[in-house]
Amino acid sequence: MLLTDARARFAALRRQTEGVQPDDLDEIWAALPTARVDDVLGTWKGADFATGHPLHQGLIDARWYGKTFVSPMDAKPLMCRDENGRLYSNTALGRGGEASLWEVEFRGEVTATMVYDNQPVFDHFKWVDDRTLMGIMNGKSPLVFHRSRHYYFLLERDS
């Protein structure tokens, strides 16, 4: 798949409200360029794809906003809104921890990856465009896999 086709398909699947197939997301992922840790620092607004993964509702219930990457050793994977709408790092949801950023090989490519502190979970990132990342959650946690498939999400740079 060409990068232009992958971007168009990404946009279409992002708008889809149900029935997104993980195989389609895998095909898009394969066509995207890898990310480097230093290039993803900042605050990101998150969303996901309508694959039916149970994490979708869990993140809605937690009022998940997105992720903040302060530095390679200071990553906040679960930025949520409190009852008053203020952003905070939900370390309770992260089992008492946050995360760090590393460059890790996934599916034969080295790309920016967020490694959770207290969970066997990795979020791998690739560029869709200069303001959007596609993410795949990976790891041993039963939270990650649904019907033997990963959790797929996206991040948009917060301006």
N, C-alpha and C positions, 0 to 999 in steps of 0.2 A: 504494500500500500504506500503510495506517495504521501509525503508530509501534508500537502494541501488537501488530499482526500481524507487523511486522518483528522485534520482540524475540522473539516466540514462534518464528518461523521460524529466527532466528539460533540460538536454544537447541537447536532440533531438528537443525539442520545441524552444530552443534558436536558433538553426540553421535554423529553418523553416522560410521562407521569407513571408508567408501569411497563413491565415486560422487557426491560433492558436485559440483554443476554450477556453474561460474562465473556463468552467467546468473542463477541464483537468488541468489548473493551480490551481484551487481550490483543486483538489484532491492531487496534489503535495504539496501544502501549508500545508494541513492537516497532511502530513507525516513528515514534517521538524521539527527540534528542535528549540525551542524559543531562542531568543537572549537577552542578558543583555546589558544595556546602556554602562557600562564601557568597554565592549568587542568590541563595534563597533566604538570607537573613532578612528579618523584618516581620511585620504582622500580616497575617493572611486570613481572609474570610473563607469559611468552608461550606461545602455542600456535598451531596453524594448523588449516585445514580440509582434509578428505580429498579434495582435488581431483586428486591424482596428480602434483602439481608436484614436480620433483626437489629443490627447496630443502628440502622436508620431511625427507628422509633426511640431507641435508648438515647441517642444524641439529641433528638427533639425534646425528649423529657428532661434532659439535663440542660437545655437551652444552650447547646454548643454553638459557639460563634465561629471558632476556627483555631489557628495555631499562631504562636509567636516564637520566632527564632531570634533570641537576643545575641547569642554567640554560639559557636560550635558546642560548648559545654553547658549552655543554658537555653534549653528548648522547652516550651510550654505547649504540650500537645492538646490540652483540653481547656482552651479558653472558653468560658461560659459566661452567661449573664445572670446576675443575681436577681432577686425579686424587684429591685429598683432599677434594673437595666444596666448596672455597672459591670464591666468586664472583670473577671478574676480567673486565676489558674485553679481549676478544680482538681486539686491533688488527691482528694478523697476518691474521686472517680478513677484516677490514675493509680489507685492502690498505694497511696502515700508518696508517690514520686512524680517526677516530671520526665525529662528525656535529654538526650544529647544528639548531635548531628555527626554523622560519619559518612565516608564514601565507602559503599559496600557493593559487592557484586551480587546481582540479582538477574536471573535469566540470561547470564552470559555477558552482562554489561555492568560497569561500575557507575553508580549514580548516587546522588545525595540520599541519605537514609536517616530517618529519625529512629533512634534506639531508645525504647522506654526504660526507665530506671528499674522498676520493680515488676516488670512483666516480660515474658518471652515474646515481645511484639516489636515488629519493625515496620515503619512506613517508608516505602520507596517512592521517589519523586522523579518525574520527567517533565520537560517543558512542552506545553501545548502552544503557547505564544509567550511574549515577553512579560505578561502579567498573570499567566495562568499555569498552574502545575496540575498534572494528573498524579494521583497517589494510589498505591496499592498497599493495603495492610497485609502483613505476612507474619507468620510465627507459629508457635506451638499452642497458643491459647485457644480454647474452644470458642472464645468470643470472635476470633478472626474468621473462622470457616463456617459457612452455611452451605449445606448441600455440597460439601467439599470444594467450595469456591471462596476466593478472597473477597474482602470488602474493598470496593472501588470508590474513590472520592476525588474531589477537586478542591483546589485552593486558588483564590484570586487575591492578588496583592492589594492590601488595604492602603488607600491613598491618604 
